Amino acid sequence: MIKIKRVYEPASPDDGKRILVDRLWPRGIKKQDAHIDEWIKDIAPSTDLRKWFSHDPLKWQEFKTRYKKELKNNHSLVEKLRTEAKKKTVTLLFAAKDEKHDNAVVLKEVIEQ
């Protein structure tokens, strides 16, 4: 099972394995307070794509298309998450305020395909 959650929300036993899927460390949160089991920077959107998107909802559909193309190059990381999610609950953590237009939403969709 895959869940997504803002890293700023309190950790819960229901989260299972907590994996940060952002390229940058979230602002204002200490590593010991984040309760993150793993940080997979390389599965996050490239710096160029992240900067281009800039969390603009008007660019969402194009962002999804471009990010899915990038994820094809990270097939082994996607498969790793898919395999873990079959065994136990995995929560993909992200920092963005917009919970509907974030890379974790796209990543969850790709893993569940």
Residue frames as a rotation matrix with the C-alpha (Angstrom) as fourth column:
MET 1
0.581 0.814 0.000 0.00
0.814 -0.581 0.000 0.00
0.000 0.000 -1.000 0.00
ILE 2
-0.581 -0.745 0.328 1.22
0.753 -0.644 -0.132 3.48
0.309 0.170 0.936 -0.88
LYS 3
0.593 0.660 -0.461 0.26
0.771 -0.631 0.088 6.66
-0.233 -0.408 -0.883 0.91
ILE 4
-0.252 -0.660 0.707 1.39
0.612 -0.675 -0.412 10.23
0.750 0.329 0.574 0.41
LYS 5
0.682 0.393 -0.617 1.79
0.731 -0.350 0.585 12.78
0.014 -0.850 -0.526 3.17
ARG 6
0.617 -0.492 0.614 3.40
-0.251 -0.863 -0.439 16.14
0.746 0.117 -0.655 3.84
VAL 7
-0.150 -0.802 -0.579 6.60
0.505 0.441 -0.742 15.70
0.850 -0.404 0.339 5.80
TYR 8
-0.737 -0.115 0.666 5.39
-0.361 -0.766 -0.532 18.41
0.571 -0.633 0.523 8.20
GLU 9
0.425 0.901 0.083 2.44
-0.641 0.236 0.730 16.28
0.638 -0.363 0.678 9.36
PRO 10
0.075 -0.402 0.913 3.06
-0.932 0.298 0.208 14.17
-0.356 -0.866 -0.352 12.47
ALA 11
-0.685 -0.371 -0.627 4.41
-0.557 0.821 0.123 10.69
0.469 0.433 -0.770 11.94
SER 12
0.309 0.827 0.469 2.01
-0.941 0.338 0.024 7.84
-0.139 -0.449 0.883 12.56
PRO 13
-0.401 -0.423 0.813 2.50
-0.367 0.887 0.281 4.10
-0.840 -0.186 -0.511 13.06
ASP 14
0.515 0.698 0.498 0.11
0.248 0.435 -0.866 3.68
-0.821 0.569 0.051 10.10
ASP 15
0.563 -0.353 -0.747 2.69
-0.738 -0.622 -0.262 5.35
-0.372 0.699 -0.610 7.83
GLY 16
0.903 -0.347 0.252 4.81
0.400 0.895 -0.198 2.23
-0.157 0.280 0.947 7.62
LYS 17
-0.130 -0.989 0.070 8.11
0.915 -0.092 0.392 3.02
-0.382 0.115 0.917 5.93
ARG 18
0.774 0.362 -0.519 8.44
0.244 -0.928 -0.283 6.81
-0.584 0.092 -0.807 5.52
ILE 19
-0.119 -0.801 0.587 10.35
0.924 0.127 0.360 7.84
-0.363 0.585 0.725 2.39
LEU 20
0.227 0.086 -0.970 11.16
-0.059 -0.993 -0.102 11.43
-0.972 0.080 -0.221 1.47
VAL 21
0.144 -0.093 0.985 10.85
0.898 0.430 -0.091 11.82
-0.415 0.898 0.145 -2.32
ASP 22
0.993 0.078 -0.093 11.95
0.043 -0.944 -0.328 15.46
-0.113 0.322 -0.940 -2.69
ARG 23
0.431 -0.883 0.183 15.34
0.561 0.104 -0.821 16.50
0.707 0.457 0.540 -4.06
LEU 24
-0.367 -0.521 0.771 15.77
-0.241 -0.747 -0.620 19.21
0.898 -0.413 0.148 -1.41
TRP 25
-0.689 0.109 -0.716 15.57
0.688 0.409 -0.600 18.80
0.228 -0.906 -0.357 2.35
PRO 26
0.317 0.911 0.264 12.34
0.701 -0.413 0.581 20.39
0.638 0.000 -0.770 3.71
ARG 27
-0.387 -0.443 0.809 12.79
-0.079 -0.858 -0.508 23.81
0.919 -0.261 0.296 5.28
GLY 28
-0.162 0.289 0.944 12.53
-0.857 -0.515 0.011 24.20
0.489 -0.807 0.331 9.02
ILE 29
0.887 0.454 0.084 12.56
-0.438 0.771 0.463 20.52
0.146 -0.447 0.882 9.93
LYS 30
-0.064 -0.928 0.368 15.37
-0.964 0.153 0.218 18.74
-0.259 -0.341 -0.904 11.72
LYS 31
-0.339 -0.141 -0.930 16.40
-0.620 0.777 0.108 15.32
0.707 0.613 -0.351 10.47
GLN 32
-0.978 -0.072 -0.197 15.81
0.092 0.695 -0.713 13.73
0.188 -0.716 -0.673 13.87
ASP 33
-0.576 0.815 -0.067 12.29
-0.306 -0.290 -0.907 15.22
-0.758 -0.502 0.416 14.03
ALA 34
-0.317 0.434 -0.843 11.25
-0.948 -0.155 0.277 14.13
-0.010 0.888 0.460 10.54
HIS 35
-0.022 0.253 0.967 11.05
-0.388 0.890 -0.242 10.39
-0.922 -0.380 0.079 11.32
ILE 36
0.578 0.109 -0.808 12.22
-0.816 0.085 -0.572 9.54
0.007 0.990 0.138 7.80
ASP 37
0.655 -0.297 0.694 13.36
0.009 0.922 0.386 6.01
-0.755 -0.247 0.607 7.11
GLU 38
-0.179 -0.689 0.703 14.87
0.843 0.261 0.471 6.78
-0.508 0.676 0.533 3.72
TRP 39
0.337 0.194 -0.921 15.51
-0.251 -0.925 -0.286 9.78
-0.908 0.328 -0.263 1.48
ILE 40
-0.028 -0.279 0.960 15.49
0.821 0.541 0.181 8.98
-0.570 0.793 0.214 -2.25
LYS 41
-0.078 -0.098 -0.992 16.63
-0.162 -0.981 0.110 12.22
-0.984 0.169 0.060 -3.89
ASP 42
-0.870 -0.465 -0.166 17.19
-0.229 0.082 0.970 10.63
-0.437 0.882 -0.178 -7.28
ILE 43
-0.541 0.752 0.377 13.52
0.836 0.528 0.146 9.76
-0.089 0.394 -0.915 -7.75
ALA 44
0.119 0.538 -0.834 12.50
0.387 -0.799 -0.460 13.41
-0.914 -0.268 -0.303 -7.41
PRO 45
0.896 0.207 0.394 12.02
0.442 -0.315 -0.840 15.61
-0.049 0.926 -0.374 -10.48
SER 46
-0.077 -0.958 0.276 15.21
0.951 -0.154 -0.267 17.04
0.298 0.242 0.923 -11.94
THR 47
-0.419 -0.165 -0.893 16.23
0.579 -0.806 -0.123 20.49
-0.699 -0.568 0.433 -10.80
ASP 48
-0.996 0.030 -0.085 15.32
-0.085 -0.624 0.777 21.93
-0.030 0.781 0.624 -14.20
LEU 49
-0.440 0.891 -0.112 11.85
0.413 0.311 0.856 20.38
0.798 0.330 -0.505 -14.16
ARG 50
-0.059 0.379 -0.924 11.23
0.996 -0.044 -0.082 21.42
-0.071 -0.924 -0.375 -10.56
LYS 51
-0.659 -0.251 -0.709 12.21
0.296 -0.953 0.063 25.01
-0.692 -0.169 0.702 -11.29
TRP 52
-0.935 0.349 0.056 10.16
-0.045 -0.274 0.961 25.10
0.351 0.896 0.272 -14.51
PHE 53
-0.231 0.905 -0.357 7.05
0.685 0.412 0.601 23.76
0.691 -0.106 -0.715 -12.76
SER 54
-0.899 -0.245 0.363 7.39
-0.056 -0.758 -0.650 25.99
0.434 -0.605 0.668 -9.69
HIS 55
-0.741 0.647 -0.178 4.17
0.556 0.445 -0.702 24.41
-0.375 -0.619 -0.690 -8.32
ASP 56
-0.699 0.512 -0.499 2.07
-0.642 -0.757 0.123 26.26
-0.315 0.406 0.858 -10.91
PRO 57
-0.210 0.691 0.692 -1.25
0.027 0.711 -0.702 24.38
-0.977 -0.129 -0.168 -11.21
LEU 58
0.635 0.443 -0.633 -1.57
-0.563 -0.296 -0.772 25.64
-0.529 0.846 0.061 -14.80
LYS 59
-0.070 -0.766 -0.638 1.55
-0.959 0.229 -0.169 23.61
0.275 0.600 -0.751 -15.68
TRP 60
0.015 0.082 0.997 0.35
-0.746 0.664 -0.043 20.47
-0.666 -0.743 0.071 -13.85
GLN 61
0.869 0.395 0.297 -0.56
-0.128 0.760 -0.637 18.28
-0.477 0.516 0.711 -16.85
GLU 62
0.702 -0.681 -0.208 2.70
-0.322 -0.043 -0.946 19.07
0.635 0.731 -0.249 -18.66
PHE 63
-0.082 -0.714 0.696 4.65
-0.992 -0.011 -0.128 18.54
0.098 -0.701 -0.707 -15.43
LYS 64
0.407 0.315 0.857 3.08
-0.503 0.861 -0.078 15.09
-0.763 -0.399 0.509 -15.02
THR 65
0.999 -0.016 -0.031 4.04
-0.020 0.472 -0.881 14.15
0.029 0.881 0.472 -18.58
ARG 66
0.385 -0.921 0.064 7.62
-0.547 -0.283 -0.788 15.35
0.743 0.268 -0.613 -18.20
TYR 67
-0.067 -0.403 0.913 8.08
-0.983 0.181 0.008 13.79
-0.168 -0.897 -0.409 -14.77
LYS 68
0.726 0.371 0.579 6.76
-0.290 0.929 -0.232 10.42
-0.624 0.000 0.781 -15.96
LYS 69
0.842 -0.506 -0.187 9.38
-0.098 0.199 -0.975 10.53
0.531 0.839 0.118 -18.73
GLU 70
-0.014 -0.877 0.480 12.07
-0.844 -0.247 -0.476 11.17
0.536 -0.412 -0.737 -16.12
LEU 71
0.224 0.159 0.962 10.79
-0.824 0.559 0.099 8.29
-0.521 -0.814 0.256 -14.00
LYS 72
0.988 0.089 -0.126 11.29
-0.147 0.780 -0.608 5.91
0.044 0.619 0.784 -16.94
ASN 73
0.263 -0.963 -0.054 15.02
-0.303 -0.029 -0.953 6.64
0.916 0.267 -0.300 -16.53
ASN 74
-0.536 -0.367 0.760 14.72
-0.825 0.034 -0.565 5.74
0.181 -0.930 -0.321 -12.83
HIS 75
0.234 0.717 -0.656 12.96
-0.567 0.649 0.508 2.47
0.790 0.253 0.558 -13.46
SER 76
-0.324 -0.421 -0.847 15.00
0.359 0.774 -0.522 0.60
0.875 -0.473 -0.099 -10.83
LEU 77
-0.993 -0.013 0.119 14.00
-0.099 -0.468 -0.878 3.07
0.067 -0.884 0.463 -8.09
VAL 78
-0.216 0.976 -0.038 10.35
-0.948 -0.200 0.249 2.90
0.235 0.089 0.968 -9.11
GLU 79
0.202 0.250 -0.947 10.51
-0.216 0.954 0.206 -0.89
0.955 0.163 0.247 -9.04
LYS 80
-0.769 -0.525 -0.366 12.19
0.273 0.248 -0.929 -0.81
0.578 -0.814 -0.048 -5.63
LEU 81
-0.801 0.527 0.285 9.30
-0.582 -0.571 -0.579 1.25
-0.142 -0.630 0.764 -4.24
ARG 82
0.072 0.853 -0.518 6.73
-0.857 0.318 0.405 -0.93
0.510 0.415 0.754 -5.98
THR 83
-0.145 -0.223 -0.964 8.27
0.124 0.962 -0.242 -4.06
0.982 -0.154 -0.111 -4.43
GLU 84
-0.967 -0.237 -0.088 8.37
0.126 -0.148 -0.981 -2.50
0.220 -0.960 0.173 -0.95
ALA 85
-0.555 0.819 0.144 4.76
-0.831 -0.541 -0.131 -1.35
-0.030 -0.192 0.981 -1.24
LYS 86
0.105 0.572 -0.813 3.66
-0.487 0.743 0.460 -4.91
0.867 0.348 0.357 -2.01
LYS 87
-0.386 -0.381 -0.840 5.23
0.465 0.706 -0.534 -6.09
0.796 -0.597 -0.096 1.27
LYS 88
-0.296 0.209 -0.932 4.20
0.910 -0.236 -0.342 -3.25
-0.291 -0.949 -0.120 3.60
THR 89
0.804 0.595 -0.001 2.80
0.582 -0.787 -0.203 0.25
-0.122 0.163 -0.979 3.79
VAL 90
-0.441 -0.888 0.132 5.03
0.894 -0.422 0.149 2.91
-0.077 0.184 0.980 2.28
THR 91
0.692 0.603 -0.397 4.38
0.572 -0.794 -0.207 6.62
-0.439 -0.084 -0.894 2.78
LEU 92
-0.108 -0.660 0.743 5.89
0.913 -0.361 -0.188 8.98
0.393 0.658 0.642 0.24
LEU 93
0.310 0.146 -0.940 6.77
0.727 -0.673 0.136 12.23
-0.613 -0.725 -0.314 1.99
PHE 94
-0.138 -0.303 0.943 6.92
0.824 -0.563 -0.061 15.64
0.549 0.769 0.328 0.33
ALA 95
-0.641 -0.248 -0.726 7.23
0.684 -0.614 -0.394 19.24
-0.348 -0.749 0.563 1.52
ALA 96
-0.862 0.254 0.438 5.04
0.144 -0.707 0.692 21.24
0.486 0.660 0.573 -0.89
LYS 97
-0.773 0.633 0.030 1.99
-0.345 -0.380 -0.858 23.05
-0.532 -0.674 0.513 0.47
ASP 98
0.024 0.779 -0.627 -0.11
-0.999 -0.010 -0.051 22.06
-0.046 0.627 0.777 -2.55
GLU 99
-0.354 -0.150 0.923 -1.01
-0.454 0.890 -0.030 18.44
-0.817 -0.430 -0.384 -1.86
LYS 100
0.620 0.672 0.405 -2.73
0.067 0.469 -0.881 17.91
-0.782 0.573 0.245 -5.22
HIS 101
0.945 -0.325 -0.027 0.03
-0.101 -0.213 -0.972 19.20
0.310 0.921 -0.234 -7.48
ASP 102
0.356 -0.843 0.403 3.18
-0.834 -0.091 0.545 17.54
-0.423 -0.530 -0.735 -6.19
ASN 103
-0.255 -0.562 -0.787 5.64
-0.855 0.511 -0.088 14.98
0.452 0.650 -0.611 -7.53
ALA 104
-0.860 -0.047 0.509 4.59
-0.364 0.756 -0.544 12.47
-0.359 -0.653 -0.667 -4.84
VAL 105
0.175 0.984 0.047 1.11
-0.509 0.131 -0.851 12.36
-0.843 0.125 0.524 -6.42
VAL 106
0.483 -0.073 -0.872 2.60
-0.858 0.161 -0.488 11.46
0.176 0.984 0.015 -9.80
LEU 107
-0.592 -0.797 -0.117 5.05
-0.734 0.594 -0.330 8.99
0.333 -0.109 -0.937 -8.29
LYS 108
-0.520 0.500 0.693 2.27
-0.399 0.575 -0.714 7.19
-0.755 -0.648 -0.100 -6.42
GLU 109
0.541 0.763 -0.354 0.27
-0.633 0.092 -0.768 6.96
-0.553 0.640 0.533 -9.65
VAL 110
0.168 -0.585 -0.793 3.25
-0.872 0.287 -0.396 5.49
0.460 0.758 -0.462 -11.54
ILE 111
-0.795 -0.505 0.336 4.04
-0.607 0.669 -0.430 2.95
-0.007 -0.545 -0.838 -8.80
GLU 112
-0.296 0.775 0.559 0.43
-0.354 0.454 -0.818 1.79
-0.887 -0.440 0.140 -8.66
GLN 113
0.306 0.391 -0.868 0.23
-0.943 0.001 -0.333 1.19
-0.129 0.920 0.369 -12.43
